[in-house]
Amino acid sequence: QGEWHEQVIHLPHTLYPYDNEVSNAPANLARADFGLPENGFVFCCLNNSYKIEPQIFERWMNILQAVPDSVLWLLGKGLDVQDNLEREAEAHGVDKSRLVFTGRVPLEQRLPRYQLADLFLDTYWVNAHTTAIEALWQGLPLLTVTADVASGRVAASVLHALEMPELVTHDFDEYERLAIFYARNPAEYAAMRKKLGAKRYTAPMYNTKLTVKHIERAYRMIWERHQAGL
């Protein structure tokens, strides 16, 4: 907080509002529609490609090597980023075919397609922001590792407001280990995903009316302080 000139108002749960009337009904999509294997574990990171840096990419390659029947689903189909990341995968000893790329799609596909993946692997210095909130609302678990900058703590904030702290890791080793654990342990993975499915409707994160109430209370507090000459 010492870095801010403004007075910071801390909301009780989350600063990220979301419209909980957005549909998250089961998707009428198939993995084959997006070039994904029908069987096997699908990791994904549908963040903008500028968020991917070498340190996190190396961990992703370690995860793929530890889970032989898995793929990593990424944005950037047909763009330079596809060629670059395929080359980096090969340099890490991972066949480039295990990176599956997708492009921009219409909104009616963009949200439900998250349901086709098994685990979202977050980026580090700049986390998923809106993407994290959308993916989790669609029932896709997201694994993050907290950084020392605000942009690297967004997903952790969202997950805590969702009452899913088990998906927040604090170093790269823990992040890598937990991703591999969920991919290799179907029962534990299924229990975690079931919990996520329920928490969407009971935790504060997606309680839109509660978030609005807190923001409105913050505005009233600001005005009361102003009137009091504070």
Disulfide bonds with the S-S distance in Angstrom:
none
